């Protein structure tokens, strides 16, 4: 009999504190979690929710991705605090840039992935992090992006058109009861991106609270990034 995976489960991985260095001279703090006994199949570069509303690298879905996906799906999970953001790992230098200065933060994370030979990076943005992915994530290194609760507030139709031209996969997981953008409206907005897929999630809210919703999110990520590892087990 296996042990059920619960909200607090932390599975084995090689975890290391890292620092990212931005082109405008800031040091950002983060963590890289790698599969314990094999090379990663792909890499998740996690972009957290709005730091002025409590978002950080430890926001629960991203933390649970780092706790589970190296072991269950063979993924590297890179999390970091954007400029001016604090978590248990520490505080990144600089000040909140309202999604503009953060372009350097996204670039620094991708540069780190490239320099350390982390394979096939995918962006995983949540709320504010989806705006960063859409605005600043169109880098040739990026294989695609998974957007959790995209508000499409700072990211404009021009950014969507830019992603359409970029041509890489784009998956938007949209909660049925989201505070900002719900599935029907999301389908209209993302229709500008021919390769975009909008997945409405019944019963979910913007913050994905509750283990059933975390499992849906992690499964949807893995289905895109390393399909051979899906569906994820519920026990180990």
C-alpha positions as CSV (number, residue, x, y, z in Angstrom):
1,X,0.0,0.0,0.0
2,X,1.2,3.4,-0.9
3,X,1.0,6.6,1.2
4,X,-1.5,9.1,0.0
5,X,-0.2,12.4,-1.3
6,X,-1.6,15.2,0.9
7,X,-1.3,19.0,0.8
8,X,1.8,18.9,3.0
9,X,3.6,16.0,1.2
10,X,7.2,16.7,0.3
11,X,8.7,14.1,-2.0
12,X,12.5,13.5,-2.5
13,X,14.4,15.9,-4.8
14,X,17.7,17.6,-5.0
15,X,17.0,21.1,-3.8
16,X,19.3,24.0,-3.9
17,X,19.1,27.7,-3.1
18,X,20.0,29.8,-6.1
19,X,20.5,33.4,-7.0
20,X,19.5,35.1,-10.3
21,X,21.3,38.2,-11.5
22,X,19.4,40.7,-13.6
23,X,20.7,42.9,-16.4
24,X,19.8,45.9,-14.4
25,X,22.0,44.8,-11.5
26,X,19.7,43.1,-9.0
27,X,20.2,39.8,-7.2
28,X,17.0,37.7,-6.9
29,X,16.6,34.7,-4.5
30,X,15.2,31.4,-5.6
31,X,15.3,27.6,-5.4
32,X,15.9,24.9,-7.9
33,X,14.4,21.4,-7.3
34,X,15.7,18.6,-9.5
35,X,14.8,14.9,-9.7
36,X,16.8,13.0,-7.1
37,X,18.3,10.3,-9.3
38,X,17.9,11.3,-12.9
39,X,18.3,14.1,-15.3
40,X,15.1,16.3,-15.7
41,X,12.9,15.8,-18.7
42,X,11.9,19.4,-18.8
43,X,11.9,22.5,-16.6
44,X,9.2,24.7,-15.1
45,X,10.1,28.3,-14.6
46,X,7.5,29.6,-12.1
47,X,6.3,33.1,-12.1
48,X,4.4,33.9,-8.9
49,X,1.2,36.0,-8.1
50,X,1.2,39.7,-7.3
51,X,3.7,40.4,-4.5
52,X,1.7,43.5,-3.4
53,X,-1.1,41.0,-2.5
54,X,1.1,38.3,-0.9
55,X,2.3,36.5,-4.0
56,X,5.8,35.0,-3.8
57,X,7.8,31.9,-4.8
58,X,6.1,30.0,-2.0
59,X,2.6,30.6,-3.2
60,X,1.0,27.3,-2.6
61,X,0.5,25.8,-6.1
62,X,4.1,26.7,-7.1
63,X,5.5,25.3,-3.8
64,X,3.5,22.0,-4.3
65,X,4.9,21.8,-7.8
66,X,8.4,21.9,-6.4
67,X,7.5,19.4,-3.7
68,X,6.0,16.8,-6.0
69,X,6.9,17.2,-9.7
70,X,10.7,16.4,-9.6
71,X,9.8,13.0,-8.1
72,X,6.5,12.3,-9.9
73,X,7.2,13.7,-13.3
74,X,10.9,14.1,-13.7
75,X,10.7,17.9,-13.9
76,X,13.1,20.5,-12.7
77,X,11.2,23.3,-10.9
78,X,12.8,26.7,-10.7
79,X,11.0,29.2,-8.4
80,X,12.2,32.7,-7.5
81,X,11.0,35.9,-5.9
82,X,10.6,38.8,-8.4
83,X,12.2,42.1,-7.5
84,X,11.3,43.4,-4.0
85,X,9.5,40.2,-3.1
86,X,10.0,38.3,0.2
87,X,9.5,34.7,1.3
88,X,11.2,32.3,3.7
89,X,14.0,32.0,1.2
90,X,14.7,35.7,1.6
91,X,14.1,39.0,-0.2
92,X,15.0,39.8,-3.8
93,X,16.7,43.1,-4.3
94,X,14.9,46.0,-5.9
95,X,11.3,47.2,-5.8
96,X,8.0,46.0,-7.4
97,X,8.0,47.2,-11.0
98,X,4.3,46.7,-11.8
99,X,5.1,44.2,-14.4
100,X,7.6,46.4,-16.3
101,X,10.9,46.1,-14.4
102,X,10.1,42.4,-14.0
103,X,11.0,41.8,-17.7
104,X,14.6,41.6,-16.4
105,X,13.6,39.0,-13.8
106,X,12.0,36.7,-16.4
107,X,15.1,37.1,-18.6
108,X,17.4,36.3,-15.6
109,X,15.5,33.1,-14.9
110,X,15.7,31.9,-18.5
111,X,19.4,32.8,-18.6
112,X,20.0,30.7,-15.5
113,X,18.1,27.8,-17.1
114,X,20.2,28.1,-20.2
115,X,23.5,28.5,-18.4
116,X,22.8,25.4,-16.2
117,X,21.6,23.3,-19.1
118,X,18.1,22.9,-17.7
119,X,16.2,21.3,-20.5
120,X,13.0,22.4,-22.3
121,X,11.9,25.4,-20.1
122,X,8.2,26.0,-19.8
123,X,6.8,29.1,-18.1
124,X,4.2,28.5,-15.4
125,X,2.6,31.8,-14.5
126,X,-0.1,32.4,-11.9
127,X,-2.2,35.5,-11.9
128,X,0.4,38.4,-12.1
129,X,2.9,35.7,-13.2
130,X,0.7,35.1,-16.3
131,X,1.1,38.7,-17.3
132,X,4.9,38.4,-17.0
133,X,4.8,35.3,-19.1
134,X,2.7,36.9,-21.9
135,X,4.6,40.2,-21.9
136,X,8.2,39.0,-21.4
137,X,8.3,35.3,-21.9
138,X,8.6,35.2,-25.7
139,X,12.2,33.9,-25.7
140,X,13.4,31.4,-28.2
141,X,14.4,29.1,-25.3
142,X,10.8,28.9,-24.1
143,X,8.9,25.8,-25.2
144,X,5.5,27.1,-24.1
145,X,3.5,28.5,-21.2
146,X,0.8,27.4,-18.8
147,X,-1.2,30.3,-17.3
148,X,-3.1,29.8,-14.0
149,X,-5.9,32.3,-13.4
150,X,-4.8,34.8,-16.1
151,X,-6.4,38.2,-15.4
152,X,-5.3,39.7,-18.8
153,X,-5.0,43.1,-17.0
154,X,-1.5,44.2,-17.6
155,X,-1.2,41.9,-20.6
156,X,-2.9,43.4,-23.6
157,X,-4.2,42.3,-26.9
158,X,-0.9,43.3,-28.4
159,X,0.8,40.8,-26.0
160,X,-1.6,38.1,-27.1
161,X,-0.9,38.9,-30.8
162,X,2.8,38.7,-30.0
163,X,2.3,35.3,-28.5
164,X,0.3,34.2,-31.5
165,X,3.2,35.2,-33.7
166,X,5.6,33.5,-31.3
167,X,3.8,30.2,-32.1
168,X,4.6,28.3,-29.0
169,X,1.9,26.4,-27.0
170,X,-0.2,28.5,-24.6
171,X,-2.5,26.8,-22.1
172,X,-4.8,28.9,-19.9
173,X,-6.3,27.2,-16.8
174,X,-9.3,29.4,-15.9
175,X,-11.3,28.9,-12.7
176,X,-15.1,28.8,-13.1
177,X,-15.4,31.4,-10.3
178,X,-12.4,33.5,-11.0
179,X,-12.4,37.0,-9.6
180,X,-11.1,38.6,-12.8
181,X,-11.5,36.5,-15.9
182,X,-13.9,33.5,-16.2
183,X,-13.8,30.8,-18.9
184,X,-16.3,32.2,-21.4
185,X,-14.7,35.6,-21.5
186,X,-11.2,34.0,-21.5
187,X,-12.1,31.9,-24.5
188,X,-13.0,35.2,-26.4
189,X,-9.9,37.0,-25.3
190,X,-7.5,34.1,-26.1
191,X,-9.1,33.5,-29.5
192,X,-6.5,36.0,-30.8
193,X,-3.9,33.2,-30.2
194,X,-4.7,30.3,-32.6
195,X,-2.6,27.8,-30.7
196,X,-4.0,28.8,-27.3
197,X,-6.1,26.3,-25.3
198,X,-8.4,27.6,-22.6
199,X,-9.3,25.0,-20.0
200,X,-12.2,26.0,-17.7
201,X,-12.0,24.3,-14.3
202,X,-15.4,23.7,-12.6
203,X,-15.7,24.9,-9.1
204,X,-12.3,26.4,-8.9
205,X,-11.5,30.0,-7.7
206,X,-8.6,32.3,-8.4
207,X,-6.4,31.0,-5.7
208,X,-6.9,27.2,-6.4
209,X,-7.5,26.5,-2.7
210,X,-8.1,22.8,-2.0
211,X,-6.1,19.7,-2.8
212,X,-8.5,18.6,-5.7
213,X,-7.8,21.8,-7.6
214,X,-4.0,21.6,-6.9
215,X,-4.1,18.1,-8.4
216,X,-6.0,19.3,-11.5
217,X,-3.4,22.1,-12.0
218,X,-0.4,19.9,-11.6
219,X,-1.9,17.2,-13.9
220,X,-2.7,19.8,-16.6
221,X,0.9,21.1,-16.4
222,X,2.4,17.6,-16.6
223,X,0.1,16.6,-19.5
224,X,1.7,19.4,-21.6
225,X,5.3,19.3,-20.4
226,X,6.0,15.6,-19.9
227,X,2.9,13.7,-21.1
228,X,4.5,10.3,-20.4
229,X,4.2,11.1,-16.6
230,X,0.5,11.9,-16.7
231,X,-1.8,11.3,-15.0
232,X,0.1,11.8,-11.7
233,X,-0.3,9.2,-9.0
234,X,-2.3,10.1,-5.9
235,X,-0.1,7.9,-3.7
236,X,3.5,7.0,-3.5
